[in-house]
Amino acid sequence: MTETVDVVLIGGGIMSATLGTLLHELQPDWKIVAFERLSDVAQESSNPWNNAGTGHAALCELNYMPQQKGAPLDPAKAVSINEQFQQSRQFWSSLVERGVLDAPSTFINATPHMTFVRGEKDVAYLKDRYEVLKKQPLFEGIEYSEDSRVINKWAPLLMQQRRKGEPFAATRVPAGTDVDFGALTHQLFDHLTESGVTLRTNHEVKSLKKQKDGTWLINYRTTIGRTPNQIKARFVFVGAGGWALKLLQRSGIPEIKGYGVFPIGGQFLKTSNPKIVAQHKAKVYSQASVGAPPMSVPHLDTRVVDGEASLMFGPFATFSPKFLKNGSMLDIVSQVRTHNLWPMLRVAFANPDLITYLVGELLKNHAKKVDSLRTFMPTAKDDDWTLIDAGQRAQVMKKDAKKGGILQFGTEVVSAADGSIAGLLGASPGASTAVPIMLDLLKKCFPDEYPGWESELRELIPTFGQQLNTHPELAATSTAATAATLGINE
């Protein structure tokens, strides 16, 4: 007989781990099964070397607060991202206190977030941004300087052998973080499996079909031996990175019509040279190149993985037709349908700068990439840095009433009208905002159960349902509490 469960999670990344943990805390009696096609969880975008580990709170990322011609700077998007990250911090703090997660230093570490710009235009913009953000409670403590001596104290590698007379400026928020989403994902799944949730690695979902009784029949097979099998579920979440599109298309839900994805890979320069690493403790972001997508904003980052600190610089865009690092070379072609062909063509016509940017990135050799690093770190030497391949990101393309099709940056949940299946498309700031994304999914897909869950959600997320930025005292109390629990005080 075909096994029947309450929830199936497809994909072993931070999104499935977060949703599985929330559902287990809210409904411990529900039977949950998770499928991962690789031999372990957190091997794609959640792997620490496949992402930058930035706890995205809009403290340093300029693309969350773009400059519009003739319009004053609007902090709304930056504040919204920060609000979302605070929910993630509160959730992780609660799980640490409950013993679900290990010592916080195993997955999160205090790392100041900085922005560094050069040139009069960008200096003026950064100063305006600072003046707006310093008035926002969630950005309390942000600092600004154009003084090389001050910036040298914040991040010495930025200032050594810097050319005199060059206009530059920096902002710094000491309360930033570096997050190992791979370690976090492993710990969440470890707790789930110890609590009765079933995790099936080396199992690949092949198709999904809605049944007359409202359940989903899921066909899967083992990747070793290719043994086929089936399972039924009342609810399905597709957290399979770029492959979420393929599986949602196979499900036949009309809500996925018009969607496509454009895969962009990445590389980082990495060094573990202790003399260099010791001189830099920060994540330093700058302005993106012309035509570059927001996810390709250059940054020089401290990373802490398995207790060892290193530095990464990048990303440098690469191209592969695969939607995942372990995907298929046919992914970009096999996604094409009559309903999404026109939106994808419109995106191609409307983004020539992106194509130019990608071609330019592909032509860079190792030496050229270290040259790019020298705009941040003038003393960088080629031999100190090695290239590592990061994860594949699948940027959302979808229908647009005015333009025919648009390339969308960020994440988007696509769900069936009856809430029985949902999937996540897109990329950054994804992992950092996994908790609020999954909370929105719960509200949308479980409307009958959600009201009864709210009291427990307030236990897990003390400010659940409230906006911190409009309540300065609450913001200060909340951030101080999570910083203490997570060990990320300045």
Protein Blocks (a to p, Z undefined) as FASTA:
>chain_A
ZZddfbdcedjdfklmmmmmmmmmmmmmbccddddfbfbehklmmpmklcgoiacehlmm
mklmccdehiacdfklmmmmmmmmmmmmmmmmmmmmnomaccfklmpccdddddddedjk
lmmmmmmmmmmmmmpmklgoiacdfbfklmmmmmmmlmgopaehiacdddddfkbccddf
klmmmmmmmmmmmnopacdehiacfbdcddfkopacdddddfehpaacddddfbdcddeh
jmlmmmmmmnopaklgoiacddddddddddfbfklmmmogcdddddddehiafklcccdd
dddeehiacddedddddddfbfbfklcfklmmmmpcfklmmmmmmmmmmmmmlmmmmmmm
mmpcfklmmmmmmmmmmmbcfklpccdddddddddddddfklopacdedddddddfklpa
ccdedjdfklmmmmmmmmmmmmmmmmmlmmmmmmmmmmmmmmgoiafklmmklmmmmmmm
mmmmnopaZZ
